Amino acid sequence: MTLEARDLTLPGRLEAVSATLLPGEVTAIVGPNGAGKSSLLAALAGLEGGTVQLDGRALVDLPARERACAIGYLPQAGDVAWNVSVETLAQLGRLPHRTGLAEDSAEVAAALAALGLDHLRGRPVGQLSGGERARALLARVLAGTPRWVLADEPLASLDLAHQQTLLRHFRALAAEGRGVGLVLHDLAQAMNHADRVIVLSAGRVVAEGAPDTVLDEALIGRIWGLSGRWLGEPRARALAC
């Protein structure tokens, strides 16, 4: 069971990119600005065309409902057309499912609790801070209980405590057997919390593998142009530049 792109080319953004996400793993997609990270994640979600397969089946051939149940996608900037409550926004994640109200309520409640949003469930989205809004949008994704969770810079608007809580939650999802793909800019977060990393540069994959093998100081110097060194113990590393 895999989610994979094969020789994916999006003119001006990606060039012959092949990447595989595996269930039970957190995969971090990293690279400099403009490297193609968001384009790759959107393609894996079935939003950009190209050759992408889910469990050996082309995404374009899957019924929309089946694809929506299987893959939950969080873009960088999530628009909310109506000023609905946090709970109503999370409930939208249940739309692809044909389940009873009891199950829907349980999954929505679990998503809100996992993201620390219980006390905000009745608040209109327009009254949320940037970090609260980001968590509410992710709650919509998680309420759909997808087998694959794809999130583009999900930590960007969050304070340190909520970043760590969310990273632990992503690891818990992987422990349940789900596949998680994250676009990250913080290499220390990728080093400490991912099972695998995919490094992009100028629209191409330049490295892929375990973070402690791939994210070495030579690669960081070559791709990011930084002279840095890793400090600390495994799973608690910091990058000093």
C-alpha positions, 0 to 999 in steps of 0.5 A, a space after each residue: 500500500 503506497 502513495 507514489 508519483 512516477 516521473 512527475 513533470 509539472 513544467 517550471 515546477 517539477 522535473 521527472 520527480 519520483 517519490 513514494 510515501 509509505 503507510 506507517 511512516 512520517 515522510 518530510 518533504 524539504 528543500 529551499 524556497 521554490 524547490 517544488 515541495 508544495 507542487 509535489 504534495 498537491 500532486 500526491 493529493 491528486 490536484 495537479 495531474 501527472 502519474 500518481 498512484 494509490 495502492 497501484 491504481 491511478 488517482 485519476 481513475 478513482 471515484 472522487 468520493 473514494 479519493 477524498 476518503 483516502 487522502 486528506 490534504 491541507 494546503 498552506 493557505 486554507 480559505 474558508 468561504 463562510 464564517 462557520 464555527 470551528 465544529 462546523 468546519 471540522 464536520 465538513 471533513 465527514 462529507 465524503 463518508 456515508 456514515 451515521 451521525 453518531 460516528 461523524 460526531 465521534 470523529 469530529 470530537 476526536 479531531 477537535 480534542 487532538 488539536 486542543 480545540 474543544 474550548 473553541 468548538 463554537 467560535 466562528 472561524 473569523 474570530 480565531 488567531 492565525 494559529 487557531 485557524 491553522 489547527 481548525 483547518 487541520 481538524 477538518 482533515 483529521 475528522 475525515 480519518 483519511 489513510 493518508 494525511 498530506 499537510 503543507 507547512 502545518 506548523 508555520 503558524 503555531 507556537 512551540 508547544 502546539 508544534 510539538 503537540 502536532 508533531 507527536 500527533 502525526 507520529 501517532 497517526 503513523 503508528 496506527 498505520 496511516 501514511 503522513 506526508 509533511 512539507 517542512 522548512 525546519 530541518 531539525 523538525 524533519 531530523 527529529 520527527 520524520 522516518 524518511 525525508 525527500 529533499 528537493 532542489 530546483 524541481 528535482 529530487 536530490 536525496 531521499 532516505 532516513 533523515 540522519 543519513 540524508 540530512 548531513 552537513 555536506 548536503 545542507 551546505 550544497 543545497 541550502 548554502 549554509 555551513 552548519 553542524 548538528 548538535 545533540 542526541 538522536 531525536 533531539 537534534 538542533 542545527 547550529 549555523 
